[in-house]
């Protein structure tokens, strides 16, 4: 049995001719460990799916049509904003109780398709979703390749390992639940996921204006990412701030001209209402979702199409307090360190601003895939020895939790273990902790004596 294990480990890790110390000083070992963890997450998703659970939602992408989760409320909103049907966007939300929770500027997608002569039907829009999913996988792959090339002196990966790990993350994207479920639902989030993934690539290429413009476009749908403008100014990332501000300014100008002032200003009421109520369904991966679930444990398995949980002053206070803390840390921590302008810092801010929202569903965490890839590469780049192994254990746990929809935990509802339904929230905080540690340099050890490490760029 021992000889078989040696043969297997030698074939996978190249350990057959290396001493124990040499094995763990070889970065290629960690690449192969990561590939195995990714394969494990894919297999786990397949097993869950075959067992009647959701898993990684890969089979829906391959064999099922998409729905209209975003397109139904957005279609109704577009008809009202353009005068096809009477009423305002405010009435749509507060009177008709249709959960159109985006700003009016999100409807520019519909106007753009109309301008091109394409009727913005759910079918046409879901073609964009399908292409966005594939585009995200390609962007994640290329981000890994460019990052490894840029930091080859500290990563020390050969060409085979570079393309192996890049391909592994690219393929993993197509089995990553938060990305794949956007197809099944028919979610505009798929377009935002690919925009964010390309923004990460632009950041690596030092195309900061383009990266900022992409984030600005995302802000037209997800205004909470407007905090990136403050983040960029605090870190001296003026090109990024210019790109973001320009995209937002152009988008809002067009939106105001097309849909009118009233259909924009009402959105402040929507934001206030959402922060006061949030959602109780267990897939709401935020502090608000956690607290609402504790208050209304009997409702965590129910998704309400036309209503929200009642206002609770404790839930509201904890939601606002957590939002201020999470966003504040992203804005202020490490802003004077050498890593303040790194891709990891950029991604940390994006994850923080997502978590700081009162409502963040599973598909909103599609932005996490490039974060997992870069976090892994930073672990290999910055750490060594036992430190690397410990970080990889935490990273692997986060990847496994993020990659699949572990709705098997639904069976824990209304039991003393119901809090375990918040498994994704554990992964979010775990990943954030590692990202902050890697930025601060706290993860660096002196075990690998390969010369001074270059500062994060």
N, C-alpha and C positions, 0 to 999 in steps of 0.2 A: 504494500500500500504506500509506503514511504517513497519507494522508487517511482511509482506512478505519479505521486504528487510532485516529485522533483522534475519529472519529464514535462508535466502539465505547466508547472510554474516556469520551467525553462523555456517552453514554447511561447507562453504568454508574456512573461516578464523579462526573459533573457537572463535568468538567474543561474543557469547551469554552470557558468564559469566564473561567478562573482562571489566574493565573500559577503557576509552579512552586512558589514559596514558599507561596502561598495554598492550593494543593492539599493539601500535606502538613500544613498547620495545621488542616485541616477534619476533625473527628472522623468525619464521615459517610464519609470515604474509607476509614477503617479498618473501619467497619461493613460496607461493600461488599466489602472484601478478606476479612473473616471469612466472609461469606456465600459467596463464591467458594471459599474453602478447605473450608467445610462441604460444598458441592456436589461438590468434588473428592473428598472422602472418601466421599461416598455413591456417586459414579460408580465409584471404586476398588473399593468393596465389591461393586457389581453386576458389574463385570468379573471380579473374583476368583470370584464365585459362578458366573457363566456359564462360567468356565474350569475348574470342577470343585473349587474350593476353598471355604472357608467364607464368607469375606468378612464382611459385617455381620450375617449370620444373619437378615436381614429376611424372606427368602422362607419360612423355616420358620415364622415367626410368622403369615404370611398363609395358607400352604397346608398346613402339617403339624401333626400332633397333638403334644402334649407328652409327655415321658417321666416317670420317677419317680426321678430322681437323688437328691433329698432324701427323697421320700415312701416309698421302699422301706425304707431303714434306719430312718426315723422310725416307720413303721408297725409294724415288728417291735419297736422299742423301746417303743412305746406299748402293745402287747399284753403285753409283759413288765412294764412299770411298773404296769399296771392289773390284773395277775394273770390275764389271759386265757390266756396261755401261761406255763409255769413258767420260772424262771431270773431272773437279775438283769441290769441294764444292763452291769455289769462283765463278766459272762460273754459277753454279746453281742459286746463288743469284743475281749476278750482270749482267749476260748475259741473262739467261733464265727467270729471274724475278720470280722465285719460292721463296715464303717467308719461306725458311728454316732459322729460326732465332736462332737456338740452336747451341752450339758448337759441334764439332765432337764427343766429349766424350759422348754426349747424345745417340749416336748410339750403345753404349755398351749394351743397352737393347736388341737390335736386335742381336748382336753377342752372347749374353748370351742365347737367345732363340734358335739360330742356334746350339749352343754347346749342348743344351739339346735335339736336334732333333726336335724342334718345329719350323715350318716355321712361321716367324713373319708377318703373314697376319693381316689386320685390324680386322678380326673376332677374331683371337687369342689374339691380343693385347687388344681388348675391353672386353675380359673375365677378364683380369687383371684390367681394369678400373672398371668393375662391382664389383669385389671383393674388390677393393680399397675403393669404396664408402661405402660398408658395414663395412669394416675395420675401416674407419674413424669414423663412428657412434659408434662402439664398443670402440674405443680409447677415444672418447670424454666422453662417459659414465664412463669409468674406471678412467679417469683423474678427473672427478668430485668426484667420490667416494674416491679416494686416497687423494685428496686435503682436503675434508671435514674431513676425519679421521685425517689427519696431523694437522689441525688447529681447531679441535673440541673445544678446550678450549675457543677460541674467537668467533667461529661461533655459538656454542650452539644449534646445530640442532639435533633433535632426529633421530632415525634410519629410521622412516617412511619418514620424510622430506628429509633425505639424499638420499634415493633411488628414491623418487619422483622427486627431481630436477635433479638428474643424468639421470633418464629415460627420463625426459622432454627434456633435451639437446640432448640425444642420438637420440630420435625420431625426434627432430627439425632438426638434421643433414640431415635426409632423405627428408626434405622439404626445404632445404637451397639451394637457386638458385645457388650460386657460386660453390657448390659441385655437385649438380645434373646435371647442364648443361655440366659438364665435360663428363658425360656419353653420353648425346645426341650428343655432338660434336665429341666424340672419341678423348679425350685429355689426353696427358701424365701428365697434371697437376693433374689428379686424383691420380696418383701414388705419386706425390710430396705432395699432401694434406695428405694422410695417413702417409707418412714418417714424415711430420712435427707434426701431431697429436701424433704419437708414440714418437717422440723426446720430446714433452711436458711431456708425461707420464714418460719417462726415467729421465727427469729433476727432477720430483717430487720424484722419487725413488732414487735420487742422483746417477744415473748412467750417469755421465757427459761424460765419454768417448763414451758411446753408443749414447748419444744425439748428441755429436759432429760428430760422424761418420755418423749419419743419415743426418745431415745438410751438411756434406761433399759430400754425395751422391747426395743430391739435387743440390749442387753447380755444379756438372757435367752437369746439365741441365740448371740451373739458376745461372750463375756466379756472379750475383749481391749479392747473399747471402754469398759470400766469405768475405764480410765485417765483418761477424760474427767472423772471426779469430782475427781481430783487437779489436773488441768489447770484446771478451773473455780475451785477454791479458790485456786490460785496467782495467778489473774487477778481475784479478787474477784467472780466471777460466781456469787454465792450463790443467786440464784433458779434458775439452771440446775442447780446442784448439788443443791438441794432437790428439784427435779422429777425429776432422775435417781435420787437416792437413794430417793425415795418409790416410783417405778415398780419399781425393783429389789426393794425391801423387800416390796411387795405381791405381786409376781410370785414371789419366793422363798418367801414364806409359803404361798401357794396351792400351789406346786409341792411343798414339803415335806409339806404336809397330804395331797396327792393321791398322791405317789409314794414317800414315805418317805426317811429320812435316808441309808440305804445307797446308794440310787440317785443320790444327789447327791455324796457324799464321794468316790466312786470316780473322779469326773471329774478330780480332781487327778492321779491316776495317768495318765489319758489325756493330759492336758496335758503331763506330764513325758515320756511316751513320744513324743508328737508332736514335741516340741522336740528330742529326741535323734535322731530319724530323719528327719522331714520327708517330702518326696516328690521323686522324681527326674524325673517326667514334665515335659517342657519348659514346659508351661503354668503350672507353679508359679512365679509371678512374685514371688520373694523372694530374699534372699541365700542362703537354704538351697537353693532350687531351682537357683540358679546354681552353687553349690559342688558339690552332688550331681551335677549334669550334667557337671561337669569330672571328677569321680571315676568316674562310670559313663556315659561317652558312648554306649555301645552300648545303653543302656536308656532314653534320653530320649524315644523314640517309643512306649514301652510304658506303658500304664496298668494297674496291678495292683489288682484289685478286693479282694483279701484279704490283701495284704501291703504292707510298707514297705521302703525300702532299709535295709541293715544299718547298725548304729551305727558311726559313724566319729568319733573324738575331735576331729579337725581340723574336720570339718563342724559338729559340735556346738559347738565353741568359737567358730567364726566366726559361727554362727547366734546364739548368745547374746550375743556381743560386739556384733554389728550391731543386734540388737534393743534392747539397752541404749542404744546411741548414738542410734539413730533415735527411740526413744520419749523419751529424755532431752532431745534437742534440741527435740522438740515441746512438752515440758513447760516447758522453761526459757528457750528463746530468745525474745526480744521480749516477755517477760511484763511488762516495765515500760514498754514503748513505748506511744505513743498508739493503736497498732493492735492492742494485746493483746486487745481485746474485739471485734474486727471479724469479719465473716462469713468473710473470707479466713483469719483466724487459726483460727477454728473448723474450717474445711475442711482446713487444713493439718494440724491435729491428727488429724483423721479419716483422712486419707491416710497419715500417719505410722504410726498405730496399726495400720492394715491391712498396711502394708509390714513392720512389725516382727514380724509373725507368722511362724512357720516355714513355714506353708502358706497361700498366697493364690492361688486360681485366677482365671482371667480374669473369671468372673462376679462375683467379690468386688469387682472394680473398677467395678461399676456405679455406685458412689457418686461416680465421677469426673466424670460428665456435668455436674452443677451446679457442680463445681469449675472445669471448663474454661470454662463460661459466665462465672462471676464473675472468674476470672483475666483473661479477655479484657477485660471491662469495667474492671477495675482498671488494665490496661495503658493503655487509652484514657484513663482518668481521671487517671493519675499521670504518664505519660510524654509526650514530644513528640519531633518530629523524627526523627533517626537512631536514637535510643533506642527509640522506638515501633516503628520498622521492624524493628530487631534482635529485640526481644521478640516481635513477631508472627511472625517466622520460626521462632523456637523454639517458640512456642505452636502454630503451624500444624503443625510436625513432630510435636509431642506428640499433637495431635488426630488426625492421620492414622494414627499408630501405635496409639493407643488404639481408634479407631473400628472397626477391622477385625481379623479373625483372620488374620494373615499366615502361615498354615500352609504357604505355599509354601516357607518356610524349612526345612521338614522335610527337604528335599533336601540340606541342608547337614549333616545329622547324620553323625557319625563322619568329618568332614572337618576340615581346619585352620580352617574358618570356622564351625564348629558353635556358637561363642559368640554368633553373630548370631541364634540362636534366642531369645535373651533380649531381643528388640526391645522388648517391653512394659516390661521393667525399666528400659531406657534412658528410656522415656517417663515412668515414675514418678519417677525421679530428676530428670529435666529439669523436669517440672512442679513438683516440690517446690522445686527451686532457684529457679524464678521466683516461686513463692508466698512464699518466705522473703525474697527480694530486695524484692518489692513491699511486704511488711509493714515491712521495716526502713527504707523510704524511699530505699534505694540506687538505685532506678530513676528517681527524680525528676530531671529536668533543668531547666535554666533557659531552654531554647530557646523555650518557649511563654510569651510575656509577656501573660498574661491575669489578672494579679493573684495574690494569695496563694491557695494551695490549702488547703481545709479539711482538718483532720486526719481520719484514718480513724475512723469511729465503730463 
